[in-house]
């Protein structure tokens, strides 16, 4: 099993709540430093050691496992949604406090597609499901 992991610098809980609201993330499990006797005195109580969330059927891990926000420039999560309305809503919510890298528009591979970096530095490509998966 391949489990992509997004690293945060102390704000993983905030990111989980954001993704629950914006992309309907479902928390499958979450482990805090306060629950680990080996780390409970060394890390903040709400430091997320490991969590797993389901986003549109895919499982992704999230952790506070870094001291500084890592560069996400070479990694993008692609959300293929059913309608242009869904694409527009999710794209706009991800863009709040973030940065639009490619505005929403029609592409030859999708009726509507855009790229955004959210306020946590995570890259997203949000598009309609119009291209066949191979």
URGICOR-V460088 format. One record per residue. RES is the residue in one letter. OMEGA is omega in radians with two decimals (NA if undefined). D_CENTER is the distance of its C-alpha to the mean C-alpha in whole Angstrom. Layout:
{{RES	OMEGA	D_CENTER} {RES	OMEGA	D_CENTER}}
This chain:
{{X	3.06	19} {X	-3.11	16} {X	3.08	13} {X	-3.11	10} {X	3.06	9} {X	-3.13	7} {X	3.10	10} {X	-3.11	11} {X	3.07	14} {X	-3.11	15} {X	-3.13	13} {X	3.11	10} {X	3.11	12} {X	3.13	12} {X	3.12	8} {X	3.12	8} {X	3.10	11} {X	-3.12	9} {X	3.04	6} {X	-3.11	10} {X	-2.98	11} {X	-3.06	10} {X	3.07	8} {X	3.14	11} {X	3.10	9} {X	3.14	12} {X	3.11	12} {X	3.08	15} {X	3.11	16} {X	-3.13	15} {X	-3.11	18} {X	3.08	19} {X	-3.12	21} {X	-3.12	24} {X	-3.12	24} {X	-3.11	25} {X	-3.11	29} {X	-3.07	28} {X	-3.00	26} {X	3.12	26} {X	-3.05	29} {X	-3.06	27} {X	3.08	23} {X	-3.07	22} {X	-3.11	23} {X	3.06	19} {X	-3.12	18} {X	3.10	15} {X	-3.13	17} {X	2.99	15} {X	3.05	12} {X	3.10	11} {X	3.08	9} {X	3.12	10} {X	-3.12	8} {X	3.05	11} {X	-3.14	13} {X	3.11	11} {X	-3.14	11} {X	3.06	8} {X	3.06	9} {X	-3.10	8} {X	2.99	11} {X	-2.97	13} {X	3.03	15} {X	-3.10	16} {X	3.11	19} {X	3.11	17} {X	3.13	14} {X	3.06	14} {X	3.11	14} {X	-3.04	11} {X	-3.09	14} {X	-3.08	14} {X	-3.13	11} {X	2.98	9} {X	3.12	7} {X	3.07	10} {X	3.09	10} {X	-3.04	14} {X	-3.02	15} {X	-3.01	19} {X	3.07	20} {X	3.12	20} {X	3.10	20} {X	3.14	16} {X	-3.11	15} {X	-3.12	17} {X	-3.11	15} {X	3.13	12} {X	-3.10	12} {X	3.13	14} {X	3.08	12} {X	-3.10	9} {X	3.14	12} {X	-3.12	14} {X	-3.14	14} {X	-3.09	12} {X	3.05	14} {X	3.13	15} {X	3.06	16} {X	-3.11	18} {X	3.09	19} {X	3.12	19} {X	3.12	22} {X	3.09	23} {X	3.14	23} {X	3.14	25} {X	-3.11	23} {X	3.08	21} {X	3.14	23} {X	-3.09	20} {X	3.07	17} {X	3.13	15} {X	-3.07	13} {X	2.96	11} {X	-3.08	10} {X	-3.06	8} {X	3.09	10} {X	3.13	8} {X	3.14	9} {X	-3.13	6} {X	3.14	8} {X	2.95	8} {X	-3.07	11} {X	-3.07	12} {X	3.07	15} {X	3.13	18} {X	-3.14	19} {X	3.11	22} {X	3.13	22} {X	3.07	23} {X	3.13	22} {X	NA	24}}
